[in-house]
């Protein structure tokens, strides 16, 4: 509310008539203007830091406190912005969350580093594989192991676990806007407690996690996936943090060989596409943006929690409107369209977004194929420009899915 009070009335109703180009402002400019101070001129080489308090509560975590943020910067002699983002959180149920993401261009944009590091002591529900299970329905009776059948119960299957992730890729420039890289992806789940699992004859309940891992020979209390990743990138975006134009293509092949410690060989094709299309010559922040993700399994099987799932992408932003991991499958395809528009018109301090997305996940056990079942969601959001140099926005979003909704606060765009 303080921000709205500081905004001059003209800022919210600027007329673009006769204006050839818009001059971007940020919150600092508005505050300095309100205090009758001259605008601050910051060199493009100077970084920007945005810190956000994290306060929330839900049944799975209890009361949560923490801090998150993003540091945007340019390496010497690099023309592209890089960023580091992360968060540390603690809950009243003794849960701990640490996340650190890196996307860094070196001198002359010759090398691109991309990483996702996490450590969680956490609890989260799973919901079975595929996108066909009805919300609030019953656990599927697809499994019958050792004479124990799945009993009727709530769809949500709560689990407690520790989770460690180390994903890091190093890509080298091979042509203009093109990179080829090699990386390593390690995901480990341990101290797993499947809270609804019951194995007593006459009083049994097999969860999807337990049944799947038993079927394919994985441990049900701990497991990991260790894989090499080969990645091709084509990136013409004008800004990685908040693109106005261009597109991004990533093609990755994830190979989990037995010699890396895996129980069986496995492979996963990882595809990603983002594109940005301007709608105004006067205001580049007025645009349409599109995002597509696809994780397609090849040979071998992966442990249950390592299977492709929503909101397990690097930024954890897919499927706004649903809880993290709501949809999981042997294969997964996700798409999103977002309309980004100015509210404060030419200054660009305030903006808004409208978005729709759709998820499809397969289940090979039920012979459920991709796109046979699609789960949509939609929502809206507010954007506040906190650093015009790097185009860093404070993003506030509300998403609404089928019998589900979510609130999101972040220090950057969703994609």
C-alpha positions as CSV (number, residue, x, y, z in Angstrom):
1,X,0.0,0.0,0.0
2,X,2.9,2.3,0.6
3,X,4.1,1.9,-3.0
4,X,0.7,2.9,-4.3
5,X,0.7,6.1,-2.1
6,X,4.1,7.1,-3.6
7,X,3.0,6.8,-7.2
8,X,2.0,10.1,-8.9
9,X,-1.5,10.0,-10.3
10,X,-0.2,10.7,-13.7
11,X,1.9,7.5,-13.5
12,X,-1.1,5.3,-13.6
13,X,-2.8,7.1,-16.5
14,X,-0.1,8.2,-18.9
15,X,-1.2,8.8,-22.4
16,X,1.2,7.5,-25.0
17,X,-0.1,9.8,-27.7
18,X,2.8,11.5,-29.3
19,X,5.3,9.5,-27.4
20,X,7.8,7.8,-29.6
21,X,9.6,5.7,-27.0
22,X,8.9,4.9,-23.4
23,X,11.5,5.7,-20.6
24,X,11.7,2.8,-18.2
25,X,11.5,3.7,-14.5
26,X,11.7,1.6,-11.3
27,X,10.6,1.9,-7.7
28,X,13.7,3.8,-6.8
29,X,13.0,6.4,-9.4
30,X,9.4,6.9,-8.1
31,X,10.6,7.3,-4.6
32,X,13.3,9.8,-5.6
33,X,10.8,11.7,-7.6
34,X,8.4,11.8,-4.7
35,X,11.3,13.2,-2.5
36,X,12.2,15.7,-5.2
37,X,15.6,14.1,-5.7
38,X,17.3,13.7,-9.1
39,X,17.2,10.2,-10.8
40,X,20.1,7.9,-9.9
41,X,22.3,7.0,-12.8
42,X,23.7,3.5,-12.3
43,X,26.3,2.0,-14.6
44,X,25.2,-1.1,-16.4
45,X,28.1,-3.1,-14.8
46,X,26.6,-2.5,-11.3
47,X,24.6,-5.5,-10.0
48,X,21.3,-5.4,-8.3
49,X,20.1,-7.3,-5.2
50,X,16.5,-8.0,-4.3
51,X,15.7,-9.7,-1.0
52,X,12.2,-10.9,0.0
53,X,10.9,-12.2,3.4
54,X,9.1,-15.6,3.2
55,X,6.2,-16.0,5.6
56,X,3.5,-18.6,5.1
57,X,1.5,-21.5,6.5
58,X,0.0,-24.7,5.2
59,X,-0.9,-28.1,6.7
60,X,2.1,-29.8,5.2
61,X,4.7,-27.4,6.5
62,X,3.1,-25.6,9.4
63,X,4.2,-21.9,9.9
64,X,7.1,-21.0,7.6
65,X,9.7,-18.2,7.8
66,X,12.7,-17.5,5.7
67,X,14.3,-15.2,3.1
68,X,14.8,-15.4,-0.6
69,X,16.2,-13.2,-3.3
70,X,18.0,-12.7,-6.5
71,X,21.3,-11.0,-7.5
72,X,21.5,-9.8,-11.1
73,X,24.8,-8.8,-12.6
74,X,27.0,-8.7,-15.7
75,X,30.4,-10.3,-15.8
76,X,33.3,-8.1,-17.1
77,X,33.1,-7.8,-20.9
78,X,29.8,-9.7,-21.1
79,X,26.8,-8.2,-22.9
80,X,24.3,-10.5,-21.2
81,X,22.9,-10.4,-17.6
82,X,23.5,-13.3,-15.3
83,X,21.8,-14.0,-12.0
84,X,22.0,-16.0,-8.8
85,X,18.8,-16.7,-6.9
86,X,18.1,-18.7,-3.7
87,X,16.2,-19.1,-0.5
88,X,16.5,-20.4,3.0
89,X,13.3,-21.4,4.9
90,X,12.4,-23.1,8.2
91,X,9.1,-24.4,9.5
92,X,7.5,-25.2,12.8
93,X,7.4,-28.8,11.8
94,X,11.2,-28.8,11.8
95,X,11.5,-28.7,8.0
96,X,14.4,-27.0,6.3
97,X,14.6,-25.7,2.7
98,X,17.8,-24.5,1.0
99,X,17.8,-23.6,-2.7
100,X,20.4,-21.9,-4.9
101,X,20.1,-21.4,-8.7
102,X,22.8,-20.0,-11.0
103,X,22.6,-18.8,-14.6
104,X,25.9,-17.1,-15.5
105,X,27.6,-15.9,-18.7
106,X,31.3,-15.4,-18.6
107,X,33.5,-12.8,-20.5
108,X,32.3,-12.2,-24.0
109,X,29.4,-14.7,-23.3
110,X,31.8,-17.5,-24.2
111,X,30.7,-19.9,-21.4
112,X,27.2,-20.3,-19.9
113,X,26.8,-22.0,-16.5
114,X,23.4,-23.2,-15.3
115,X,22.8,-24.9,-12.0
116,X,20.1,-26.0,-9.5
117,X,21.3,-26.9,-6.0
118,X,18.9,-27.9,-3.3
119,X,18.7,-29.5,0.2
120,X,15.4,-30.1,1.8
121,X,14.1,-31.8,5.0
122,X,10.6,-31.8,3.8
123,X,7.1,-33.3,3.6
124,X,4.9,-33.3,0.5
125,X,2.0,-35.3,-0.9
126,X,2.2,-37.3,-4.1
127,X,-0.9,-38.1,-6.2
128,X,0.0,-41.1,-8.4
129,X,1.1,-41.1,-12.0
130,X,-0.6,-39.4,-14.9
131,X,-3.2,-36.6,-15.1
132,X,-6.4,-38.7,-14.9
133,X,-6.8,-39.2,-11.1
134,X,-9.8,-37.1,-9.9
135,X,-9.1,-34.5,-7.3
136,X,-10.2,-35.7,-3.9
137,X,-10.9,-39.2,-5.3
138,X,-9.5,-42.5,-4.3
139,X,-6.1,-44.2,-4.7
140,X,-6.1,-46.2,-7.8
141,X,-6.3,-50.0,-7.5
142,X,-3.9,-50.6,-10.3
143,X,-1.4,-52.4,-8.1
144,X,-1.8,-55.8,-6.4
145,X,1.5,-56.9,-4.9
146,X,1.8,-59.8,-2.4
147,X,-1.9,-60.1,-2.1
148,X,-2.3,-56.6,-0.7
149,X,-4.6,-54.3,-2.6
150,X,-4.9,-50.6,-2.5
151,X,-7.8,-49.5,-0.3
152,X,-10.1,-46.5,-0.9
153,X,-8.7,-43.3,0.6
154,X,-8.0,-39.7,-0.1
155,X,-6.1,-39.1,-3.3
156,X,-3.3,-37.2,-1.5
157,X,-0.5,-39.5,-0.3
158,X,1.7,-37.5,2.2
159,X,5.4,-38.3,2.5
160,X,8.3,-37.1,4.5
161,X,11.8,-37.2,3.0
162,X,15.2,-35.5,2.7
163,X,16.1,-34.4,-0.7
164,X,19.4,-33.3,-2.2
165,X,19.9,-32.1,-5.7
166,X,23.0,-31.1,-7.6
167,X,22.4,-30.1,-11.2
168,X,25.2,-28.2,-13.0
169,X,25.9,-27.7,-16.7
170,X,28.7,-25.9,-18.4
171,X,28.0,-24.8,-22.0
172,X,30.5,-23.4,-24.5
173,X,29.6,-21.0,-27.3
174,X,29.9,-22.7,-30.7
175,X,28.3,-20.0,-32.8
176,X,26.3,-16.8,-32.4
177,X,23.6,-17.4,-29.8
178,X,24.4,-21.2,-29.8
179,X,25.9,-23.2,-26.9
180,X,26.8,-26.9,-26.5
181,X,27.4,-28.2,-23.0
182,X,28.0,-31.1,-20.7
183,X,26.6,-31.4,-17.2
184,X,25.9,-33.7,-14.2
185,X,22.5,-34.2,-12.5
186,X,22.2,-35.9,-9.1
187,X,19.0,-36.3,-7.2
188,X,18.9,-38.2,-3.9
189,X,15.8,-39.0,-1.7
190,X,16.5,-40.6,1.7
191,X,14.8,-41.0,5.1
192,X,11.6,-41.5,3.2
193,X,8.4,-42.1,5.3
194,X,5.3,-43.0,3.3
195,X,2.8,-41.9,5.8
196,X,-0.3,-43.7,4.4
197,X,1.4,-46.9,3.7
198,X,-0.1,-49.9,5.6
199,X,1.0,-53.5,5.0
200,X,-1.1,-55.3,7.6
201,X,-3.3,-58.1,6.1
202,X,-6.9,-57.1,6.3
203,X,-5.9,-53.5,6.8
204,X,-3.6,-52.6,3.9
205,X,-3.0,-49.5,1.8
206,X,-0.4,-49.4,-0.9
207,X,0.6,-46.0,-2.0
208,X,1.6,-45.2,-5.5
209,X,5.2,-44.5,-4.4
210,X,5.5,-47.9,-2.7
211,X,3.8,-49.9,-5.4
212,X,5.8,-48.3,-8.2
213,X,9.2,-48.8,-6.6
214,X,8.4,-52.4,-5.6
215,X,7.2,-53.1,-9.1
216,X,10.5,-51.9,-10.7
217,X,12.9,-53.0,-7.9
218,X,13.8,-49.7,-6.3
219,X,14.2,-49.2,-2.5
220,X,11.2,-47.5,-0.9
221,X,13.2,-45.7,1.9
222,X,16.1,-44.2,-0.1
223,X,17.3,-44.0,-3.7
224,X,19.2,-41.7,-6.0
225,X,19.6,-40.9,-9.7
226,X,23.1,-40.0,-11.1
227,X,23.2,-38.9,-14.7
228,X,25.3,-37.1,-17.3
229,X,23.6,-34.4,-19.4
230,X,24.4,-33.2,-22.9
231,X,22.7,-29.9,-23.8
232,X,22.3,-27.7,-26.8
233,X,21.1,-24.2,-26.4
234,X,19.9,-21.6,-28.9
235,X,19.2,-18.3,-27.1
236,X,18.3,-15.0,-28.8
237,X,16.6,-13.3,-25.8
238,X,17.5,-9.7,-25.2
239,X,17.5,-10.3,-21.4
240,X,17.5,-13.6,-19.6
241,X,15.9,-12.2,-16.5
242,X,13.0,-10.5,-18.2
243,X,12.9,-10.9,-21.9
244,X,11.0,-8.5,-24.3
245,X,12.1,-10.2,-27.5
246,X,13.7,-13.4,-28.8
247,X,13.4,-17.1,-28.1
248,X,15.2,-19.8,-26.1
249,X,15.6,-23.4,-27.1
250,X,17.2,-26.1,-25.0
251,X,17.6,-29.8,-26.0
252,X,19.1,-32.0,-23.4
253,X,19.7,-35.7,-23.2
254,X,20.0,-37.1,-19.6
255,X,21.8,-40.4,-19.4
256,X,21.8,-42.4,-16.1
257,X,24.4,-45.1,-16.7
258,X,24.9,-48.0,-14.3
259,X,28.6,-47.1,-13.9
260,X,27.4,-43.9,-12.2
261,X,25.8,-46.0,-9.5
262,X,22.3,-46.4,-10.9
263,X,20.4,-49.7,-10.5
264,X,19.6,-49.7,-14.3
265,X,20.5,-47.6,-17.3
266,X,18.0,-44.9,-18.1
267,X,17.6,-41.9,-20.4
268,X,15.4,-38.8,-20.6
269,X,15.0,-36.3,-23.4
270,X,14.5,-32.8,-21.9
271,X,13.1,-30.1,-24.2
272,X,12.3,-26.5,-23.5
273,X,11.1,-23.6,-25.6
274,X,10.3,-20.0,-24.7
275,X,9.4,-17.2,-27.0
276,X,8.5,-13.5,-26.6
277,X,6.5,-11.4,-29.1
278,X,6.1,-7.7,-28.7
279,X,2.6,-6.1,-29.1
280,X,3.7,-2.4,-29.0
281,X,6.4,-0.4,-30.8
282,X,6.2,2.2,-28.0
283,X,6.3,-0.1,-25.0
284,X,8.4,-3.3,-25.3
285,X,7.0,-4.6,-22.0
286,X,3.6,-5.2,-23.7
287,X,3.9,-8.7,-25.1
288,X,2.9,-12.3,-25.4
289,X,5.1,-15.0,-24.0
290,X,5.0,-18.7,-24.6
291,X,6.7,-21.6,-22.7
292,X,6.8,-25.3,-23.4
293,X,8.5,-28.1,-21.4
294,X,8.7,-31.8,-22.3
295,X,10.4,-34.6,-20.4
296,X,10.3,-37.8,-22.4
297,X,11.5,-41.1,-21.0
298,X,13.7,-43.4,-23.1
299,X,15.1,-46.7,-21.9
300,X,15.0,-47.9,-18.3
301,X,13.0,-46.7,-15.3
302,X,13.6,-44.0,-12.8
303,X,12.7,-44.1,-9.1
304,X,9.2,-42.7,-8.4
305,X,10.2,-39.3,-7.0
306,X,12.8,-38.7,-9.8
307,X,10.1,-39.1,-12.5
308,X,9.2,-35.9,-14.4
309,X,6.9,-33.7,-12.3
310,X,5.4,-30.2,-12.3
311,X,7.3,-27.4,-10.5
312,X,10.5,-29.4,-10.4
313,X,12.0,-27.3,-13.2
314,X,14.9,-25.1,-12.3
315,X,12.8,-22.1,-11.2
316,X,10.0,-24.3,-9.8
317,X,7.4,-22.3,-11.6
318,X,5.5,-24.7,-13.9
319,X,1.8,-25.4,-13.3
320,X,1.0,-22.3,-11.3
321,X,-2.4,-23.1,-9.7
322,X,-1.3,-26.5,-8.4
323,X,0.9,-27.7,-5.6
324,X,4.5,-28.8,-6.4
325,X,4.6,-32.3,-7.7
326,X,0.8,-32.5,-8.2
327,X,1.3,-34.1,-11.6
328,X,4.0,-36.8,-12.2
329,X,4.4,-39.3,-14.9
330,X,6.7,-41.4,-17.0
331,X,6.5,-38.6,-19.6
332,X,5.3,-35.1,-19.1
333,X,4.5,-32.1,-21.3
334,X,3.7,-28.6,-20.1
335,X,2.8,-25.5,-21.9
336,X,1.9,-21.9,-20.9
337,X,0.9,-18.7,-22.5
338,X,1.2,-15.4,-20.7
339,X,0.0,-11.9,-21.7
340,X,2.2,-9.2,-20.1
341,X,0.9,-5.6,-20.2
342,X,1.7,-2.3,-18.6
343,X,-0.4,-0.8,-15.9
344,X,1.6,2.4,-15.4
345,X,1.9,2.6,-19.1
346,X,5.1,4.2,-20.3
347,X,7.1,4.3,-17.0
348,X,6.8,0.5,-16.7
349,X,6.9,0.5,-12.9
350,X,3.7,-1.4,-12.6
351,X,2.6,-4.2,-14.9
352,X,0.2,-7.1,-15.0
353,X,0.1,-10.6,-16.4
354,X,-2.7,-13.0,-17.4
355,X,-1.7,-16.6,-17.9
356,X,-3.1,-20.0,-18.9
357,X,-1.3,-23.3,-18.7
358,X,-1.9,-27.0,-19.3
359,X,-0.2,-30.2,-18.2
360,X,-0.3,-33.8,-19.5
361,X,1.5,-36.7,-17.8
362,X,1.5,-40.3,-18.9
363,X,1.3,-43.6,-17.0
364,X,2.7,-46.6,-18.8
365,X,1.2,-49.0,-16.2
366,X,-2.3,-47.9,-17.1
367,X,-1.4,-47.4,-20.8
368,X,-2.2,-43.7,-20.4
369,X,-0.5,-41.8,-23.1
370,X,0.6,-38.2,-23.3
371,X,-2.2,-35.7,-24.2
372,X,-5.0,-38.2,-23.4
373,X,-5.6,-36.3,-20.3
374,X,-4.9,-32.6,-19.9
375,X,-5.1,-30.5,-16.7
376,X,-5.4,-26.7,-17.2
377,X,-5.0,-23.8,-14.9
378,X,-5.1,-20.0,-15.2
379,X,-4.4,-16.9,-13.2
380,X,-3.2,-13.3,-13.0
381,X,-0.4,-11.3,-11.4
382,X,1.1,-8.0,-10.6
383,X,4.6,-6.9,-11.6
384,X,6.7,-4.2,-9.8
385,X,9.9,-3.0,-11.5
386,X,12.5,-2.9,-8.7
387,X,15.6,-2.5,-10.9
388,X,15.3,-1.1,-14.4
389,X,18.9,-1.8,-15.4
390,X,18.5,-5.6,-15.2
391,X,14.7,-5.5,-15.6
392,X,14.2,-7.3,-12.3
393,X,10.5,-7.4,-11.3
394,X,8.9,-8.3,-8.1
395,X,6.3,-10.9,-9.3
396,X,3.1,-11.5,-7.4
397,X,0.8,-14.2,-8.9
398,X,-2.4,-16.0,-8.2
399,X,-3.1,-19.3,-9.9
400,X,-6.3,-21.4,-10.1
401,X,-6.5,-25.0,-11.1
402,X,-9.1,-27.7,-10.8
403,X,-10.0,-27.7,-7.1
404,X,-6.7,-26.1,-6.4
405,X,-5.1,-22.7,-6.2
406,X,-1.8,-21.0,-5.3
407,X,-0.2,-17.7,-4.4
408,X,3.4,-17.0,-5.6
409,X,5.9,-14.3,-4.7
410,X,9.2,-14.2,-6.6
411,X,12.1,-12.0,-7.5
412,X,11.9,-12.6,-11.3
413,X,9.6,-13.6,-14.1
414,X,8.1,-17.1,-14.2
415,X,10.0,-17.7,-17.5
